[in-house]
Amino acid sequence: MSAQKELEFKGYAMTDPSVWSNLTVTSFKPKPLAPEDIEIAITHCGVCGSDLHTLTGGWGQASLPLVVGHEIVGRVTRVGEKVQGFKVGDRAGVGAQVGSCLKCRACDDNYENYCQNLIHTYNHVYPDGTATQGGYSTGIRAHERFVFPIPDKLESRYAASMLCAGVTVYSPLKANNAGPGKKVGVIGIGGLGHYAVLFAKAMGCEVWAFTRGTKKADDVKKMGADHVVDTTVDGYWKDLQMTFDILISTVDSFPPGVSIRNFLAMLYVHGKYICVGLPDIDEPLPAIHPFDVLGNGSLIGGSHIGSKEDMIEMLALAAEKDVKPWIEELPMKDAGKALENVKSGKVRYRYVLKQDIAPVEE
């Protein structure tokens, strides 16, 4: 392993769930650096809805202390002796996964993001018992399979939020053959939804954005949407029946009375309704009846982050097509403020935190 200055691991951690946005600088123990591991000194980390759901307990109880964040970019500081393709000083990123079994069928087929023994970037545990801690911190270690080179053309602040939000929508677009001649609808224009518009357009699709009200309409058109539909208008879906090849649902809340039947009716034959937004565990999908999917043979599915193959392709596309997310950059000490604004819906459209505990040269 390369000999480098020792990285001190500290992060903005939740220590009391009753004040979940009050994050304090806390030291933590990283996993031992294995032969195929890479250590990264973090420069930037995006703020994801997953961070909010985890800190607030929406997805279950958190292990404390907890450092969240899984949209990580930084500089490589150490590499294990078996690592290939990375060297000290390279820019690299880590997303929402830091490990898997690497030997099951899914891993062998480049679907490691569906491994049943995957390891999440935070609020999880490595096989040796070390707690995983995320990117609101000075550094991270991960197996090389879950570390991604950042193209020179992509600024770190833009690349960061692609490593969860970006790939979460790129992967199902790719898997469902998004491209020229395809009509894609994006439901919900937040952090995920704005990325779905950007990438669907970059892939050559005709893009429709579905949003409640019109306050985001001008923004969405600037992002590249060809059409914007206000879902608060009665019968908004009727003239769009049998239209879409793919509907990407990015919403993470289903208010009482909301139905997905109208969206299913807008799908063309064998069209796909893909869920990527994840509500709290006590908020299931609204009920449907088999008749709702028989008329057009529509299919309902999901998608979970993306593979290394997906990630590298997405980053290359972003560099080629100059895809830039709409972000607001904040010092990492303001993570609590950013999270509160995500909770209240004030973010437009993604926060990215610049690491300020032990700043790293970009």
Secondary structure, DSSP 8 states (H G I E B T S, - for coil): ---------EEEEB--GGGTT--EEEE-------TTEEEEEEEEEE--HHHHHHHTTTTS---SSB-----EEEEEEEE-TT--S--TT-EEEE-SEEE--SSSHHHHTT-GGG-TT-EESSS-B-TTS-B---SSBSEEEEEGGG-EE--TTS-HHHHHGGGTHHHHHHHHHHHTT--TT-EEEEE--SHHHHHHHHHHHHTT-EEEEEESSSTTHHHHHHHT-SEEEETTSTTTTGGGTT-EEEEEE------TT--SHHHHHTEEEEEEEEE-----TT-------THHHHTTT-EEEE--S--HHHHHHHHHHHHHHT----EEEEEGGGHHHHHHHHHTT--SSEEEEE--SS----
